[in-house]
Amino acid sequence: MAIGPSAVERWLDLSTEELRAQVTRLVSARLPGDHAVWQAIRRHPSLVPRIRGVLSGLAATATGSKDEAMQRVWISNARAALDQVVPPPVKAVKKPVVEEVPAEEPERAIELREPEPAQQRQPHKAIPSMLFQEPS
């Protein structure tokens, strides 16, 4: 049986052993949490606890094997993918059409302050050179 969103629908009718084989393949595939397969699994509330149980069984059987660390990482990623909450898509709201009316040009405010005088730059003063004498 293939791993895909359409195959997840059939997982509801699988026996525990068959589901375990499918979940083992799914965990080994290391799919990201937003993948379509995980989304299809999260849509079935009765399938999520069964898969959690299978993941616990896989973690228990991985104990003591040479690939225990790797399998534990994959299983924890699968559990995180089950827990991931994806917000529902937001429906686009049509904005009302607003007729543009030509706006009258606003009167310009008369500035009562005097403009600040531009700072006059003073020429750099020459720094006198210093002579240092060596102590005798």
N, C-alpha and C positions, 0 to 999 in steps of 0.2 A: 504494500500500500504506500502511495506517495505522500510526501509531506507537502501540504498546500492548504490554502484557506478552504477549498471545497472538500478536502479529505477530512478536515476537522469535524465537519457535520456527521461523518460516519463514525467518529471516535466515541460518540455517545453510546453506540450499540456494541462496542468491543468488550471482550472479556478482559479481566485484569491483566492476564499474561500478554495479550495482544496489545493492550494499551501501554503496558510497560515497554514493549519492544518499540512502539511508535514514539514514546516519550524519550527513550534512550537515543533514538535516531535524531529527535528534535534537539536534545541537549547537545549531542555531538555536532550538530550543524552550526551551533553558536550564532543563531540569528539575533539581530538587534531587537530590543524591546518594542520598537515601533513597527516591526515587520507585520505583514498582513496575516501571517499564521498566528502570531500572538494576539493580534486584534480579534481574530475569529475565535480564539480560545476564550478570551475575556468576555466575549458576548454571550457565552453559555455559562450561567452561574452554577449549573450542576456539574460541569466538566472541570471547573477550576479546583474544587476540593479533591476530586479524584486524581488530578495531575499532581497536586501537592503531596498526596499520599504516596504516589509513585516516586516522586522526587525524594521523599524521605527514605523510601526503600532503596533507591539507587545510592543515596549517601551512605546508608548502612552497609551495603554490599561493597562499596568502594573502600571501606575501612580495611587497612592492612594490605591493600594492593600496591603495586609499584607505581601506579598512576593516580594514587589517592589525592594528592594535592591538586593535580590538574582537573580531575573529575569534580572535586569539591568546588573549585572556581567556576566550572561550567554549570554546576547545579545551583550555586548561589546566583549566578547570572540569570538562570532560568526562573528562579524564584522571584528575582527582582523584576523580570519581564512580566510575571503574573501579577505582581503588585502595582505595576505602573498604571497610573490613571491618565487616560488621554481625554482631554476636554472635548465635548461634542463640537462639531463644526458650527461656526457662527453663521447665521443666515444673513445674507446681505440685505441691508435696508436701503430702499430707494430714497434718495434725497428729494425733497420737493423742489420743483422747478421754480426758481425765483426770477421774476421779470426784472431786468435791470432798467432802472429809470435814470436818465442822465442827471447827475447831481450838479447842482449849481456850485460854481467855484466859490469856496469860502473866502470871506474877506481876510486879507492879511492883517495881522496884528501889527500895530505901529510900535516899533521898539523905542522905548523911552530912554533906555540906558545909552550912555555914550559908548561908542566902541572902545575896547581896551587898546591903549597905545601899544604898538608893536615894540617889543623889547629891543632896545638898541644894543647892538653887540659892540662891546668894547674890544679894541685890539689887544692881543695878548701882550703882557708886559714881559720884557726880556728879563730873564733870571740871570743875576750876575754870576759869573763863574767863580768857583771857589778854588783856592789853592790850599792844598794840604802839604804841610811840611813834615818831613820825617823827624821824629825826636832825636836829638843828638846825645 
